[in-house]
Amino acid sequence: MAKRKKTIKIETIVKDVNFRNRASYCNKEVRRGWNSFVESLLFETGNYSGFSYIPKDSMLVNEDPGIDDDNNIIDDSRIQFFL
């Protein structure tokens, strides 16, 4: 039997949440939960480099983006973390 991995890279989690924030139809509270989890992981491991709001042209679904063309925040849960 192959030995199972017991760890996951922070980068993998961040990329997954960044993708979900661009592609999900779930409600803001769910995305805020993901974001809070990732933010705490990044701070605790010394890897926090900030975030940006997701613009409309980066969205993968027809939902409100994080920020509009005039830099107004539309949905504060639509963010992407920097690695």
C-alpha positions in Angstrom: 0.0 0.0 0.0 1.3 3.4 -0.9 2.2 5.8 1.8 -0.5 8.6 2.1 0.4 12.2 2.2 -0.3 13.9 5.6 0.4 17.5 4.6 -0.8 19.9 1.9 1.0 22.9 0.6 -0.4 26.3 1.6 -0.1 27.3 -2.1 -2.5 24.5 -3.1 -5.1 25.8 -0.7 -4.7 29.4 -1.7 -5.0 28.6 -5.4 -8.1 26.5 -4.8 -9.8 29.3 -2.8 -8.8 31.9 -5.4 -10.4 29.8 -8.1 -13.5 29.2 -6.0 -13.9 33.0 -5.4 -13.9 33.5 -9.2 -16.0 30.5 -10.1 -18.6 29.9 -7.3 -22.3 30.6 -7.2 -22.4 30.1 -3.4 -23.4 33.0 -1.0 -21.0 35.6 0.4 -20.9 34.1 3.8 -19.5 30.8 2.5 -16.8 32.7 0.6 -16.0 34.9 3.6 -15.5 31.7 5.6 -13.0 30.3 3.0 -11.2 33.7 2.9 -11.0 33.9 6.7 -9.6 30.4 6.8 -6.9 31.1 4.1 -6.0 34.5 5.6 -5.4 32.9 9.0 -3.3 30.1 7.5 -1.2 32.7 5.6 -0.6 34.8 8.7 0.2 31.9 10.9 2.8 30.5 8.4 4.3 33.9 7.7 3.1 33.8 4.0 0.6 36.6 3.9 1.2 39.0 1.0 -2.1 40.7 0.7 -5.1 40.4 -1.6 -7.0 42.2 -4.3 -10.6 42.3 -5.3 -11.5 40.3 -8.4 -12.4 42.4 -11.4 -15.3 41.5 -13.7 -13.0 40.3 -16.5 -11.4 37.7 -14.2 -14.8 36.2 -13.1 -15.6 32.7 -14.3 -19.3 33.0 -13.6 -21.9 35.6 -14.4 -22.1 37.0 -10.9 -21.0 40.3 -9.2 -17.3 40.8 -9.2 -15.3 42.0 -6.3 -14.7 45.4 -7.8 -16.1 47.4 -10.7 -14.3 49.4 -13.4 -14.3 52.5 -11.2 -12.7 50.6 -8.3 -15.9 50.5 -6.3 -16.2 47.4 -4.1 -19.2 45.4 -5.3 -18.7 42.1 -3.4 -16.1 42.1 -0.6 -16.0 38.3 -0.6 -14.7 38.1 -4.2 -11.0 38.4 -3.5 -7.8 36.7 -4.6 -4.8 36.2 -2.3 -1.3 36.9 -3.5 1.3 34.2 -3.1 
